[in-house]
Amino acid sequence: MVWAENFEEGSVAAVTSRYQDYKNAGGMALVTDKSSASCGAASMKFTADGGNAATQATDLYKRLDTGQDELYVRWYAKYQAGVPWHHTGVWFGGYNPPSDWPSPQAGIRPLGNDRVSFSIEPVWGSGGPNPVFDFYNYWMKMHTCSGCGGSYWGNALISRTAFTAADNTWACVEVHARLNSASPIPRGTGTGCRTTSARLAPTARSAITRLLHQVRQTSSFGPRQT
């Protein structure tokens, strides 16, 4: 196991002290609401205000040990109904060289030896009931779109309408990512603990070295393992 967070530290300050970077600690709260599958006593509720520059992002950022070319990341998430979600979930990937803070570089395609990122979050139907989960990934072979003006925004890969973030319901999500030299082969399933996989092929590996847990509105996250 590379990293685990169970939110049992007892205070927000104790949680944030375990991370290299965090934003808006005032929008974090340890609460007793948790998944029935959790053996712990707490989860963390993240709240952000999209209309306020100072609080529009609430997140934790952890730099992992270098040399990780393959990871399984599992977490529990609960999304409030009726919220226009925007980049809300767990992101992980790598920077070359490693970084102690997040630098997503939105709209810019990676070169293949500089960075890569993976995430599962509500992507389709945001603001409506039970939005659809999908990847939002950045890697060197990602695609742009006809209306993107030359920018490269995170690519979705699953496109399964039944893969939803059910309103006000705890969901278990697991992502498997491996950097290799094969052609990109995305796979996905939606049963039990919702598991998705992606094999992505940078020309020179940017090792998986970071974990970003972020929120743009209000959601709760339970224990996670990397």
URHU-V122733 format. One record per residue. N is the residue number from 0. NEAR is the number of other ideal C-beta (glycine too) atoms within 8 Angstrom. Layout:
N&NEAR  N&NEAR
//
This chain:
0&5  1&7  2&9  3&8  4&9  5&6  6&13  7&7  8&8  9&5  10&7  11&10  12&7  13&9  14&15  15&11  16&6  17&8  18&10  19&7  20&9  21&9  22&7  23&12  24&9  25&5  26&11  27&14  28&7  29&13  30&10  31&5  32&7  33&13  34&10  35&5  36&6  37&10  38&2  39&11  40&5  41&10  42&17  43&13  44&12  45&15  46&11  47&14  48&8  49&9  50&4  51&7  52&4  53&5  54&11  55&10  56&10  57&13  58&13  59&11  60&14  61&12  62&9  63&12  64&6  65&7  66&5  67&12  68&9  69&8  70&10  71&8  72&13  73&10  74&13  75&16  76&14  77&15  78&13  79&10  80&7  81&7  82&11  83&7  84&15  85&8  86&10  87&12  88&12  89&15  90&15  91&15  92&14  93&13  94&12  95&9  96&4  97&10  98&9  99&6  100&7  101&10  102&7  103&7  104&8  105&5  106&7  107&7  108&8  109&14  110&6  111&10  112&9  113&8  114&12  115&14  116&13  117&12  118&13  119&12  120&11  121&13  122&11  123&9  124&9  125&11  126&8  127&7  128&7  129&9  130&15  131&13  132&13  133&13  134&15  135&12  136&13  137&14  138&12  139&11  140&7  141&12  142&6  143&9  144&6  145&3  146&4  147&10  148&4  149&4  150&8  151&10  152&9  153&10  154&10  155&10  156&10  157&11  158&6  159&8  160&7  161&5  162&11  163&9  164&12  165&7  166&10  167&7  168&6  169&11  170&10  171&12  172&15  173&11  174&15  175&11  176&15  177&10  178&13  179&8  180&3  181&7  182&4  183&10  184&7  185&11  186&7  187&11  188&7  189&7  190&4  191&5  192&7  193&13  194&11  195&14  196&11  197&16  198&11  199&13  200&12  201&13  202&6  203&6  204&7  205&15  206&11  207&14  208&12  209&15  210&12  211&12  212&15  213&13  214&15  215&12  216&13  217&9  218&14  219&11  220&14  221&15  222&12  223&13  224&10  225&12
//
